């Protein structure tokens, strides 16, 4: 009753009513739902600053370091993505590293057991042979690493460059498809 008297005596009735209406409408709760199709595009698991070790019989086999890992298991082709890079150090049960691989981007496809590494990929094996390329695939089932891009292999006494490459994962049986340079280093 007092409110109606107040409104009758006030010259700003319209402004006050507009303010009250605005407050009532703005307090309305709106919950937007995310469409199911959008949820399927989000990662199911995300890890930040991951530093994991894999062991066998108490001996370290692999050390795995990445700033960001995102696993997608809501899709038919499940995969893990490492958009900020990946470093893997292989020990083979020894206390010192036997090999390593780094890249600024990596993706692992579960169904195919296939790794894809991009951008500044460097592989170093137990003999300190170094492979450098911009794109490298590793088929774990076949124990095969390969690329159709430019590669540079630096060994103790040679630098070999070319386009296209295949090898076992230890870089022992390597084959460069189009060799562009072989440089022998003298001490």
CORPEFEN-V489479 format. One record per backbone hydrogen bond with DSSP energy under -1.0 kcal/mol. NH is the residue of the N-H (numbers start at 1). CO is the residue of the C=O. E is the energy in kcal/mol with one decimal. If there is no record, write none. Layout:
# CORPEFEN-V489479
<<NH | CO | E> <NH | CO | E>>
This chain:
# CORPEFEN-V489479
<<5 | 1 | -1.8> <6 | 2 | -2.6> <7 | 3 | -2.4> <8 | 4 | -1.8> <9 | 5 | -1.7> <16 | 12 | -2.2> <17 | 13 | -2.6> <18 | 14 | -2.2> <19 | 15 | -2.0> <20 | 16 | -2.4> <21 | 17 | -2.5> <22 | 18 | -2.4> <23 | 19 | -2.4> <24 | 20 | -2.1> <25 | 21 | -2.4> <26 | 22 | -2.8> <27 | 23 | -1.2> <28 | 25 | -1.4> <39 | 35 | -1.5> <40 | 36 | -1.5> <41 | 38 | -1.1> <42 | 39 | -1.2> <44 | 71 | -2.5> <45 | 71 | -1.5> <47 | 69 | -2.7> <49 | 67 | -2.2> <50 | 66 | -2.2> <52 | 64 | -2.6> <54 | 62 | -2.9> <56 | 59 | -2.5> <59 | 56 | -1.8> <61 | 54 | -3.4> <62 | 54 | -1.7> <63 | 89 | -2.6> <64 | 52 | -3.0> <65 | 87 | -2.9> <66 | 50 | -2.4> <69 | 47 | -2.5> <70 | 81 | -2.3> <71 | 45 | -3.0> <72 | 79 | -3.2> <79 | 72 | -1.7> <80 | 108 | -2.5> <81 | 70 | -3.0> <82 | 106 | -3.2> <85 | 82 | -1.5> <86 | 103 | -2.4> <87 | 65 | -2.4> <88 | 101 | -2.7> <89 | 63 | -2.9> <90 | 99 | -2.8> <91 | 61 | -2.6> <92 | 61 | -1.0> <93 | 60 | -1.7> <94 | 91 | -1.8> <98 | 90 | -3.5> <99 | 90 | -1.7> <100 | 124 | -2.4> <101 | 88 | -2.2> <102 | 122 | -2.2> <103 | 86 | -1.8> <104 | 119 | -2.4> <105 | 118 | -1.3> <106 | 82 | -1.3> <107 | 116 | -2.1> <108 | 80 | -2.8> <109 | 114 | -2.6> <110 | 78 | -2.1> <113 | 109 | -1.2> <114 | 109 | -1.5> <115 | 138 | -2.5> <116 | 107 | -2.5> <117 | 136 | -3.0> <118 | 105 | -2.5> <119 | 134 | -2.3> <121 | 133 | -2.1> <122 | 102 | -2.1> <123 | 131 | -2.6> <124 | 100 | -2.6> <125 | 129 | -1.9> <128 | 125 | -1.9> <130 | 154 | -2.8> <131 | 123 | -3.0> <132 | 152 | -2.4> <133 | 121 | -1.9> <136 | 117 | -2.5> <137 | 146 | -2.7> <138 | 115 | -2.1> <139 | 144 | -3.2> <140 | 113 | -2.4> <143 | 139 | -1.0> <144 | 139 | -1.9> <145 | 167 | -3.0> <146 | 137 | -2.3> <147 | 165 | -1.9> <151 | 162 | -3.0> <152 | 132 | -2.0> <153 | 160 | -3.2> <154 | 130 | -2.8> <155 | 158 | -3.0> <159 | 183 | -2.1> <160 | 153 | -2.9> <161 | 181 | -2.7> <162 | 151 | -1.9> <163 | 178 | -1.8> <164 | 149 | -2.4> <165 | 147 | -2.7> <166 | 175 | -2.0> <167 | 145 | -1.8> <171 | 168 | -1.9> <175 | 166 | -2.9> <177 | 164 | -1.9> <178 | 163 | -1.6> <180 | 161 | -2.9> <181 | 161 | -1.6> <183 | 159 | -3.0> <185 | 157 | -2.6>>
